[in-house]
Amino acid sequence: MQEIYKLLIGILVLIAGIPIGDFLARKTKEELKEGRIWFKSLAAVCLIGAIIFLILGNDAILFGLLFIAIVTSRSFKKK
């Protein structure tokens, strides 16, 4: 039962990453233009790391990396 609660909290935190990413993208438009390649690189590294930690079974790091990937990927749609 405790694992289910951990999973639900992790999913809620990941869902919260969407509005947080949108908010940061609106507030930092200048940085998004200059650092677009770095945001893409960061998202790719986080997704690769998330896959590795999914295999290793470390949920805390997995959800942390997915949160970072979601927040940075929200900046891609903002021009």
C-alpha positions in Angstrom: 0.0 0.0 0.0 2.9 2.3 0.8 4.3 1.8 -2.7 1.0 2.9 -4.3 1.1 6.1 -2.2 4.7 6.8 -3.4 3.7 6.2 -7.0 0.7 8.5 -6.7 2.7 11.3 -5.1 5.4 10.9 -7.9 2.7 11.1 -10.6 1.2 14.2 -9.0 4.6 15.9 -8.9 5.2 15.1 -12.5 1.8 16.6 -13.5 2.8 19.7 -11.5 5.8 20.0 -13.7 3.6 21.0 -16.7 2.3 24.3 -15.3 5.7 25.0 -13.6 7.4 24.6 -17.0 4.9 26.8 -18.7 5.3 29.5 -16.1 9.1 29.4 -16.3 9.0 29.5 -20.1 6.8 32.6 -20.0 9.0 34.4 -17.5 12.4 33.6 -19.2 11.9 34.1 -22.9 15.3 35.6 -23.4 17.1 32.7 -21.8 15.1 30.2 -23.9 16.3 31.7 -27.1 19.9 31.6 -26.2 20.0 28.3 -24.4 17.7 26.2 -26.6 20.4 23.6 -27.4 21.2 23.3 -23.6 17.5 22.7 -22.8 17.3 20.0 -25.4 20.5 18.4 -24.2 19.3 18.5 -20.6 16.0 16.9 -21.4 17.7 14.1 -23.4 20.2 13.4 -20.6 17.3 13.3 -18.1 15.3 10.9 -20.2 18.2 8.6 -20.7 18.9 8.7 -16.9 15.3 8.1 -16.1 15.4 4.9 -18.3 18.5 3.8 -16.5 17.0 4.4 -13.0 13.8 2.7 -14.1 15.8 -0.4 -14.8 17.8 -0.1 -11.5 14.6 0.5 -9.5 15.4 3.8 -7.9 12.1 5.6 -7.9 13.2 8.9 -6.3 15.9 9.6 -8.9 13.6 8.4 -11.7 10.8 10.8 -10.8 13.4 13.6 -10.2 14.8 13.2 -13.7 11.4 12.9 -15.3 10.4 16.1 -13.5 13.4 18.0 -14.9 12.7 16.6 -18.4 9.1 17.7 -18.2 9.9 21.2 -17.0 12.6 21.7 -19.7 10.6 20.2 -22.5 7.8 22.7 -21.8 10.1 25.4 -23.1 10.4 23.8 -26.5 6.8 24.8 -27.5 7.4 28.4 -26.4 9.0 30.4 -29.2 
